[in-house]
Amino acid sequence: MKTNLKKIGGLSLILWIAFSCRNNDNVVNNEFVINIDKTEYRSVNEAVGGNENCDNLYINASYNDKSTIDFTIKFEISKNGELMRAWYEEYTLPLKSGQGKKIFLTPNFNPILTFTISNFYYDFNTGEVRFNFSGTLYFENNNSVSKNVAGEIKIKSLKSVECSIAKRGLSYNDNNFRLFSYSNKAVKYSDQTQVHRFFSNNGYRLYFYFENDPWNYPLGEITFDESKLLDKVEFKKAIGPITADQLQLIDKQVWENYENSGTIYIKEKYVEKNRKVIRGSLNIVAKKDGIVKYNLKGIEFRTSSFEN
């Protein structure tokens, strides 16, 4: 009898292990559901993922039914849920000779114009992220062709990539108007003048023109008006037809100019990630034909020095 019991017990153990493995195979840690032009698709687990790095999340999800369509959608989002860019690419199956992928993008310089992230949740400790998305994406270099997409993404834990750069950016929110920079660039010229550029995800750009490196400026304020060529800020708004491409060339976008005046406040200078960082704030009045269009006080910014 003991021998038989041992055999039955061993068989039960094998069956339990096999059943457990099957159950584990069915566990959904990551899930992606999308509706593209009224057709719904779903992917799970390895087809959905991404990573966090510095202040941003980079998320992608793929679908391939092996017979009609193969696509990937990518999101660049801040850890506070601010959309920086959405990108969709697809192949129509079966592939034909010379056939390339079709790329659809959020509008250049103003991604939230036609695309929304909602119900955003991110756990800084576990890396869990989930959100809904919806909007229109435009065929690269041809805004007459578009795709309407909507869906949701759930990821149990994003991969973590060590942040190796100093925090930079620009932000403002007074409930009536907001700015959030998704792109920050700086240029130094041979005469030592510099331009520090901030592009907000709602279609505005702010250029800080400095006579020399801002690290060398004392803490305090710098006043400017339209007559100044340097040590000033230029505020512009993206207008005109929607453009969507990978390069986001500034000259291809139509910009509305303003007469700008205000004050730059240099508040703090410190070293982060072996880079010299300048933190400050900006008050600016932007006029169009003498009429005040924007009166913004307390725009926060961080930029880095070329002197490292």
N, C-alpha and C positions, 0 to 999 in steps of 0.2 A: 504493500500500500504506500509506503513512504516513497518508493521509487516512482510510482505513478503520480503522486502528488508533486514530486519535484519536476517531473516532465510537464505536467499541466501548468505549474507555476512558471516554468521557463518559457512555455509557449505563450502564456498570458503576458509575460514581460516583453517578449518580442512583438506581440500584437500591440501592446501599449506604446512601445517605442515607435513602431511604424505609424500608428495613429497620430502620435504627437508630432512626428515629422511632417505628416500631411497637414496638420493644423497649423504648424509654423509656416509652411509654404503659403498658406492662405492669409496670413497676417498682413494687413495693409498698413504700412508705416507712412508712406507717401502716396498722395492721391491727387489727380489732376482731371478735371472735367471741363470741357470747353465746347461751346456752340459756335460754329463758324458758318455764317450765312445760313442759319437755321438747321444745320446738321450737327449732331452731338457726337463727341468722341470722349473716350476715357482711357487714362493710363495710370499705372500704379508702380510703386516701389522704385526699381532701378531706373525707370524711364523718367523719374521726377527727382530733382535734386538741386544742389547749388552750394554756395559757400558765403560766409560773412567775412568781410575784410574792412578794417577801420570802421567807418560809420555807415557802410553800405552793405546791401545784400545783392547777390548775383544768383538768379534763379532761372532754371530752364526745365522744360518739360517736352517730351517727344511722343510721337505716335506714328506707327507704321503698320498698316494692315497687309502689307506684302503684295497687294493687288491693285489698289486704286490711288492711295495717297501716303506720303511720307512727309511729316512736318515737325518743326521744332518752334517753340515760342520761348523767348527770353525776356527777363525783366531785370532792370537795374532800379533798385528801390533803396531809399535811406532806411535806417533802422527805426525811424519814426513814421514810416509809411509814405514818404514823399516819392512820387514817381519821377525818375530821371529819364528812362527810355523803355519802350517795349519794342520788340523785334520779332517778326514772324517770318519763317522761311519754309518753302515747301517744294517738293518734287511731285509731279503727276506721274503715276505708275500705269503701265510699265514704262520704264525710261526709254527714250528714243535717242538715237545718235545725235550728239551735239546739243542735247537738251540741258539747260542749266537750271539752277534753283531760282525761284521767284522770291523776292524779298519785299516785305511790307513793314513800314516803320511808323512810329508816332511822328507828328510834325516836328521839324527842326526848330529848336529854341523855345518851343511851346508845347511840350508833350501832353500837358493836361488839358489842352484846348479840345481834344477829341477823345481822350482816354482817361478812365477813372479807376483808382484803387480804393476799395471800400472794405469795411469790416476788418481792418488790418490788425493783426496781433503778432507780436514778436516777443519771445522770452529770451532775454539777454543771457540767462544762465544756462538754459538747455539747448538753445538754438532752434526751438520750435517756432514755426512761422505758418500763418494761414491768412488768406485774404481772398476777396472777390475782385474781379476785374471786368471791365466792359468798355467798349468804345470802337472807334474806327481807326484802322491802320491803312497807310497809303503805299501803293506800289512805288518802288524806288524810282525817282526822277519822272514820275507820271502820276500826278495827283487826281487824274480823272478815273483811275482804277483803284478800288479800295476793297477792304474786307471788314465786315462787322463781326466782332468777336465778343464773347462773354463767357464767364466761367468762374471757377474757384480752384485754389491750390492749397494743399495741406502737406506740410513736411514736418516730420517728427523732430529731426535734428539736422541743421545745416552744418557742413564742415566749417571749421574755423581756420582762417589763415592769419598769421601774425601780421599786425600792422607795422609797416616800416617807414611810414611818412608822417610828418607833422600834420596836425589838424588845420585845415584851411577852409574858408567858405564865407558866405554872407547870408544873413537871415533877417527877416523883419515880419512882424505880425501885430496889427492893431485892431484885428477883427473885421475891419473894413477893407484892408489891403494887406497883401503879404508878398514876401520875396523869399525864395529858397534857391541858393545857387547849386546847380547840378554840375557845373563845369567852372574851373578856376585855372587861369593861365597867366603867366607873367613873361614879359619880354624886356630885355636890357639892351640898349643901343650903344653904339660906339662912343657917343658923347656922354655916356653914363646916365642918361634919362631912362626912365622905366615906365611901362604901362602894365598895371595889374588888372586883369579882366575877370569879371564875374558874370555868369549867365544864369538867370533865374528860370525855373521850369514853367513859369507862366508868361514867358515872352519878353522879359525885360533884360537889358544888359547895363552894367555899370562899369565904366573904365576909370580907374584911378591913375592919373598922370602925375608922376613924381620927378622932380628935378634931379634927384639922386636916390640912392638906396634908402627906403624908409626906415631901415634900422638906424641910420645916422641922424634921424630927426629926433629932437628932444620930445619928451612927453608934453602934451599940451594940444593946442588947437591951431588949425590952419583954415583961414577963411578964404573963400574964392567966389568969383562971379564969372559971367560970360566972357569978360575981357581977358582973363588969365589964360595963358597957354600951358602952364605947368602948375603942379600942386593944386589940382582941381579934380572934380569928378564929372564925367559925362554920362548922362542918363538917357537911354533910348528905349523905344518899344518896337517889337517886331510887328509889322503890318503887311498887308498885301496878300497875294495868293499863298496857300500852303505849299511849303517845299518839304520833301522828305528824302534824305539820302544818308549814306553812311558817313560821309565826310563832314557834313554840316558846315559848308563854306559860308562865311559871314557875308561875303560880297554878293551871294546869290539871294540873300534875304533883303526885303525892303524894310527900312527902319524909319521910324518917325523921330525927328529931332526936337529937342526942347532947349529953351534958354535956362541954363542951370546956375544956381548959386547956393551957397551953404557953408557948412563947417565940417572939417575932418578933425576928429579927436583921436590923437595917439595916446592910448591909455596904458599899455603895458608892452614890455619887450622881454622875451624869455627864450630859452633853448629847449626844444622838444625833438626827440629822435635825431639828435645831432644837427638840427636845423634851427636857425635863428627865426623866431616868429614875432610878428607885430600884431597886436590886438588893438582894435579901436572901434569907434562908432562914427556914424555919419548923419548929419541933418542936411536935407536937401529940399530945395524948392524948384520944381520944374514948370516952366511956363511955355505956353504956345501962343504966339502972337500977343504977348503981354498978359495973357490970362493964365492964372495959376491952375494947373492940371493936377499936380501932386505936391503935397507938403508933408514930407516924411521926416519924422524925428526918431532917432535912436536905432538906425540900421546898424546891426552888429557885423563886424568883419574880422577875419584873421587872414593874414597873408605871410609869406616867407621872404626872407632876405636872400639876395644873391651872394652875400658875403659869408661864406661858410668854409 
